C-alpha cells in the first residue's frame, strides 16, 4: 500500500507539522531528533508525549525518526574527537527516541560532515564502521536503520554489503544524487530498487549544490524528473511511504502560496503521478 507522508522540517516550526500535515491531506509525518544546539529535544519524555498526542489528535502516523544533526556533527573525524563521539551518541539517542515513540525505523543522512567522498576511500570505510555500530545498537531494540547518501548505486550497494547487517536498508531521495554529485537519478534508481527500504523522500529543485543550485521547487517543476522516477518505483511494484521533503519557506517557493497550499499541491501532483502509472 502506498502511503503519503511529509517531513517535519518542510515547515519552519516543526511542532505544527502534525496539524499542517492533516490539513494538507497527508497520512504521516517524519520527525527528527533535533540538533546539538537545541539539546536533541525529542529525546525528552515530555516532548515525546506532546508529539504522540499531536499525532493522535491530527490522525497522523509518526513514520520514522531522523538524525539530521549527523550532517553537522559528523562521524568522519578522529575517533578521539568530541565531535565524533557526540555523533555516535546522537545516533544512539535517535534509536532510543524511536523506541520511545513506537517507531520501527530511523534514518541517517550521511552528508556534509558525515559525507562519503568517492575520492577519499577512508570515508567509505568510516561509514561502514559507523553504520555497523548503528545497526548493532538498533538491532537490539528491533529498529531498522535507513541510510541516505549521494553515492552512485553500485557504491551504495557495496556499502550495504560491506556493513552486512540484516536491519540496514537504503533510503532513497529523488533529488540527492543529482544535487550533491551530478548523477542521473533516474538511471541510478533501478539498481537501487532491491535494496530500498519502506520510505523515500520526494522533492524537486534545480541546479547542483556546487553550482549554487537550490533544492526548492514544487514537485514536477524542477530537474528531479519526478514523473520518470515515480514510474520506475511503480513499475517495480514498490509500496511504502512517499515522504514529501520540500522546504516551503525557502525563497523559491514561499511566495507561491501558504505552506499548507503548497503541501497540498505537492501531494496532489504525487498522487496523480502514482495513480496515472497504476492505471496504465
C-alpha positions as CSV (number, residue, x, y, z in Angstrom):
1,X,0.0,0.0,0.0
2,X,1.3,3.4,-0.9
3,X,1.2,6.0,1.9
4,X,1.9,9.7,1.7
5,X,3.9,11.5,4.4
6,X,5.7,14.8,4.8
7,X,8.9,15.7,6.6
8,X,8.6,17.8,9.8
9,X,11.2,20.3,8.5
10,X,9.1,21.2,5.5
11,X,7.6,23.7,7.8
12,X,9.6,26.3,9.7
13,X,8.3,25.4,13.1
14,X,8.2,21.6,13.4
15,X,5.7,21.5,16.3
16,X,2.9,22.5,13.9
17,X,3.8,19.8,11.4
18,X,1.1,17.3,12.5
19,X,-1.7,19.9,12.3
20,X,-0.5,21.2,8.9
21,X,0.0,17.7,7.6
22,X,-3.6,16.8,8.4
23,X,-4.9,19.9,6.8
24,X,-2.9,19.2,3.7
25,X,-4.2,15.6,3.5
26,X,-1.1,13.5,4.4
27,X,-1.1,10.2,6.3
28,X,2.0,10.8,8.5
29,X,5.0,12.9,9.5
30,X,8.7,12.0,9.5
31,X,10.3,13.6,12.6
32,X,13.8,14.5,13.7
33,X,15.6,14.0,17.0
34,X,16.7,17.6,17.0
35,X,20.2,19.2,17.0
36,X,23.0,19.5,19.4
37,X,22.2,23.2,19.5
38,X,18.7,22.6,20.9
39,X,19.6,19.6,23.1
40,X,18.2,16.9,20.8
41,X,14.8,17.9,22.1
42,X,12.9,14.9,21.0
43,X,14.8,12.6,23.4
44,X,12.9,14.5,26.2
45,X,10.0,12.4,27.5
46,X,7.7,15.5,27.7
47,X,8.4,16.4,24.1
48,X,7.7,12.8,23.1
49,X,4.4,12.8,24.8
50,X,3.5,16.1,23.1
51,X,4.4,14.7,19.7
52,X,2.4,11.5,20.3
53,X,-0.6,13.4,21.4
54,X,-0.4,15.8,18.4
55,X,0.0,12.8,16.0
56,X,-3.1,11.1,17.5
57,X,-5.1,14.3,17.6
58,X,-4.5,15.0,14.0
59,X,-4.7,11.5,12.7
60,X,-1.0,11.2,11.7
61,X,1.4,8.4,11.9
62,X,4.9,9.1,13.2
63,X,6.7,7.5,10.3
64,X,10.3,7.4,11.5
65,X,12.9,9.4,13.4
66,X,15.8,11.1,11.5
67,X,19.2,12.1,13.0
68,X,19.5,15.3,10.9
69,X,22.4,16.6,13.1
70,X,24.6,13.8,11.6
71,X,25.1,16.2,8.7
72,X,26.5,18.9,11.1
73,X,28.0,16.9,14.0
74,X,29.9,14.5,11.8
75,X,31.2,11.0,12.1
76,X,34.1,11.3,9.7
77,X,36.6,12.9,12.1
78,X,39.1,11.5,14.5
79,X,37.5,8.9,16.8
80,X,39.0,10.6,19.8
81,X,37.5,14.0,19.0
82,X,34.4,15.2,20.9
83,X,32.5,15.7,17.6
84,X,32.9,12.1,16.6
85,X,31.8,10.8,20.0
86,X,28.8,13.2,20.0
87,X,27.8,12.0,16.6
88,X,27.7,8.4,17.7
89,X,25.8,9.3,20.8
90,X,23.2,11.2,18.7
91,X,22.7,8.1,16.6
92,X,22.0,6.1,19.7
93,X,19.7,8.7,21.1
94,X,17.8,8.6,17.8
95,X,17.3,4.9,18.2
96,X,16.2,5.3,21.8
97,X,13.8,8.1,20.7
98,X,12.3,5.8,18.0
99,X,11.7,3.1,20.6
100,X,10.0,5.6,23.0
101,X,7.8,6.8,20.1
102,X,6.9,3.4,19.0
103,X,8.6,3.8,15.6
104,X,10.3,0.9,13.8
105,X,12.7,2.8,11.7
106,X,15.4,5.6,12.0
107,X,17.1,7.4,9.1
108,X,20.7,8.5,9.0
109,X,21.6,11.2,6.3
110,X,25.3,11.0,5.6
111,X,26.0,14.4,4.0
112,X,28.3,17.3,4.7
113,X,30.4,16.4,7.8
114,X,29.4,12.7,7.5
115,X,29.6,12.5,3.8
116,X,31.1,9.7,1.8
117,X,33.5,11.1,-0.8
118,X,34.3,8.9,-3.8
119,X,37.9,10.2,-4.0
120,X,38.5,9.5,-0.3
121,X,38.0,5.8,0.3
122,X,38.7,6.2,4.0
123,X,35.3,8.0,4.3
124,X,33.6,4.9,2.9
125,X,35.4,2.7,5.4
126,X,34.4,5.0,8.3
127,X,30.7,4.9,7.1
128,X,30.8,1.1,7.2
129,X,32.2,1.2,10.7
130,X,29.6,3.7,11.9
131,X,26.7,2.0,10.2
132,X,27.6,-1.4,11.6
133,X,27.7,0.1,15.1
134,X,24.4,1.8,14.5
135,X,22.7,-1.4,13.2
136,X,24.0,-3.4,16.2
137,X,22.6,-0.8,18.6
138,X,19.4,-0.5,16.7
139,X,19.0,-4.3,16.2
140,X,18.9,-4.9,19.9
141,X,15.8,-2.7,20.0
142,X,14.2,-4.2,16.9
143,X,14.8,-1.0,14.9
144,X,15.7,-0.8,11.2
145,X,18.4,1.6,10.0
146,X,17.9,3.5,6.8
147,X,21.0,5.2,5.3
148,X,20.7,8.2,2.9
149,X,23.8,9.1,0.8
150,X,24.6,10.6,-2.6
151,X,27.0,8.0,-3.9
152,X,26.3,6.0,-7.1
153,X,24.1,3.0,-6.9
154,X,26.9,0.5,-7.3
155,X,28.8,2.0,-4.4
156,X,25.6,2.2,-2.3
157,X,25.0,-1.5,-2.9
158,X,28.7,-2.1,-2.0
159,X,28.2,-0.1,1.2
160,X,25.2,-2.1,2.3
161,X,27.0,-5.4,1.6
162,X,30.1,-4.3,3.5
163,X,28.1,-3.4,6.6
164,X,26.3,-6.7,6.2
165,X,23.6,-6.2,8.7
166,X,20.0,-7.5,8.3
167,X,18.4,-4.3,9.6
168,X,20.1,-1.9,7.2
169,X,18.4,-0.6,4.0
170,X,18.9,2.2,1.6
171,X,16.9,5.4,2.0
172,X,16.3,6.9,-1.5
173,X,15.8,10.6,-2.2
174,X,14.6,11.8,-5.6
175,X,16.9,14.8,-5.6
176,X,20.1,13.9,-3.8
177,X,22.1,12.1,-6.4
178,X,21.9,15.0,-8.8
179,X,22.0,17.9,-6.4
180,X,25.1,16.6,-4.5
181,X,27.0,14.7,-7.1
182,X,25.5,15.5,-10.6
183,X,24.3,11.9,-11.1
184,X,21.3,11.0,-13.3
185,X,19.0,9.7,-10.5
186,X,16.6,8.1,-12.9
187,X,19.4,5.9,-14.3
188,X,20.7,5.0,-10.8
189,X,17.3,4.2,-9.3
190,X,16.5,0.9,-11.0
191,X,19.6,-0.7,-9.5
192,X,18.7,0.5,-6.0
193,X,15.1,-0.8,-6.0
194,X,16.0,-4.2,-4.5
195,X,17.8,-2.5,-1.6
196,X,15.5,0.3,-0.9
197,X,13.5,0.3,2.4
198,X,9.9,1.3,3.0
199,X,10.4,5.1,2.8
200,X,11.6,7.5,0.2
201,X,12.0,11.3,0.1
202,X,10.3,13.0,-2.8
203,X,11.5,16.5,-3.6
204,X,12.4,18.7,-6.5
205,X,14.8,21.5,-7.3
206,X,17.2,23.0,-9.8
207,X,20.9,23.0,-10.3
208,X,23.6,21.4,-8.2
209,X,25.0,22.3,-4.8
210,X,28.5,23.0,-6.1
211,X,27.0,25.5,-8.6
212,X,24.8,27.2,-6.0
213,X,21.6,25.4,-7.1
214,X,18.7,25.5,-4.7
215,X,16.8,22.3,-3.7
216,X,13.4,24.1,-3.6
217,X,10.9,23.6,-6.3
218,X,7.3,22.2,-6.2
219,X,7.2,18.6,-7.5
220,X,7.4,18.3,-11.2
221,X,8.7,21.9,-11.8
222,X,12.4,21.3,-11.2
223,X,15.1,19.0,-12.5
224,X,14.4,15.8,-10.4
225,X,12.4,14.1,-13.2
226,X,9.7,13.3,-10.7
227,X,7.4,11.7,-13.1
228,X,10.1,9.4,-14.5
229,X,11.2,8.3,-11.1
230,X,7.6,7.6,-9.9
231,X,7.2,5.4,-13.0
232,X,10.2,3.4,-12.0
233,X,9.1,2.7,-8.5
234,X,5.5,1.9,-9.6
235,X,6.7,-0.4,-12.3
236,X,8.9,-2.2,-9.8
237,X,5.9,-2.7,-7.5
238,X,7.4,-0.8,-4.6
239,X,4.9,0.1,-1.9
240,X,5.7,2.2,1.2
241,X,5.9,5.8,2.4
242,X,6.5,8.5,-0.2
243,X,7.6,11.4,2.0
244,X,7.5,14.9,0.5
245,X,10.6,16.8,1.6
246,X,10.2,20.3,0.2
247,X,11.0,23.3,2.5
248,X,8.1,25.6,1.7
249,X,9.6,28.5,3.5
250,X,12.5,28.8,1.0
251,X,12.6,31.9,-1.2
252,X,12.0,29.8,-4.3
253,X,8.6,28.7,-3.0
254,X,7.3,30.7,-0.1
255,X,5.6,33.4,-2.3
256,X,3.6,30.9,-4.3
257,X,1.1,30.2,-1.5
258,X,0.7,29.3,2.1
259,X,2.7,26.3,3.4
260,X,-0.5,24.2,3.5
261,X,-1.5,25.2,0.0
262,X,2.0,24.2,-1.3
263,X,2.0,20.9,0.6
264,X,-1.5,20.2,-0.9
265,X,-0.2,20.9,-4.4
266,X,2.8,18.6,-4.0
267,X,0.5,15.8,-2.6
268,X,-1.9,16.2,-5.5
269,X,1.0,16.0,-8.0
270,X,2.4,12.9,-6.4
271,X,-1.0,11.1,-6.1
272,X,-1.8,12.0,-9.7
273,X,1.5,10.5,-10.9
274,X,1.1,7.3,-8.9
275,X,-2.5,6.9,-10.0
276,X,-1.7,7.5,-13.6
277,X,1.0,4.9,-13.7
278,X,-1.1,2.4,-11.8
279,X,-3.8,2.8,-14.4
280,X,-1.5,2.0,-17.3
